[in-house]
Amino acid sequence: MASAKIGDVIVFKREGKNLEGEVSAIRENSVLVQYGYSKDKGEPLITVVNHKNYKIKSK
């Protein structure tokens, strides 16, 4: 199981696409990830990813 830290860039899948995002918070079973900005509202796109469902991107 991966164990990302705040600020790490991770790779995860959403709707069949590989996405990258930066970890902004860590929970017991998941991380909160910012992976872009909404084109319409200019707000950050944030999602929750289970620890089993991501890989830390190598630097």
C-alpha positions as CSV (number, residue, x, y, z in Angstrom):
1,M,0.0,0.0,0.0
2,A,1.3,3.4,-1.0
3,S,1.7,6.0,1.7
4,A,1.8,9.5,0.3
5,K,2.7,12.6,2.2
6,I,1.2,16.1,1.8
7,G,2.7,17.7,-1.3
8,D,3.5,14.4,-3.1
9,V,2.3,14.1,-6.7
10,I,0.4,10.9,-7.2
11,V,-1.1,9.1,-10.3
12,F,-4.6,7.7,-10.1
13,K,-7.5,6.7,-12.4
14,R,-10.8,8.5,-12.9
15,E,-13.3,7.6,-15.6
16,G,-10.8,5.5,-17.4
17,K,-8.1,8.3,-17.5
18,N,-4.8,8.4,-15.7
19,L,-4.6,11.7,-13.8
20,E,-1.9,13.3,-11.7
21,G,-2.6,15.5,-8.6
22,E,-1.0,16.9,-5.5
23,V,-1.9,15.4,-2.1
24,S,-3.5,18.1,0.1
25,A,-4.7,16.0,3.1
26,I,-4.2,12.5,4.4
27,R,-6.9,10.4,6.1
28,E,-6.8,6.9,7.5
29,N,-7.9,5.2,4.4
30,S,-7.5,7.8,1.7
31,V,-6.0,11.1,0.5
32,L,-7.5,14.3,-0.7
33,V,-6.0,15.3,-4.1
34,Q,-6.1,18.5,-6.1
35,Y,-5.8,17.6,-9.7
36,G,-6.6,20.8,-11.7
37,Y,-9.0,23.7,-11.9
38,S,-12.5,24.0,-13.2
39,K,-12.6,25.8,-16.6
40,D,-16.0,27.3,-15.8
41,K,-15.6,28.5,-12.2
42,G,-11.8,28.6,-11.8
43,E,-12.1,26.5,-8.6
44,P,-9.7,23.7,-7.8
45,L,-10.8,20.1,-8.7
46,I,-10.5,18.0,-5.6
47,T,-11.2,14.3,-5.2
48,V,-10.7,11.5,-2.6
49,V,-8.5,8.6,-3.5
50,N,-8.2,5.4,-1.5
51,H,-4.6,4.4,-0.5
52,K,-5.0,1.2,-2.6
53,N,-5.8,3.2,-5.8
54,Y,-2.8,5.4,-6.4
55,K,0.9,5.4,-7.0
56,I,3.4,8.0,-5.9
57,K,4.9,9.6,-9.0
58,S,8.7,9.2,-9.1
59,K,10.7,12.4,-9.0
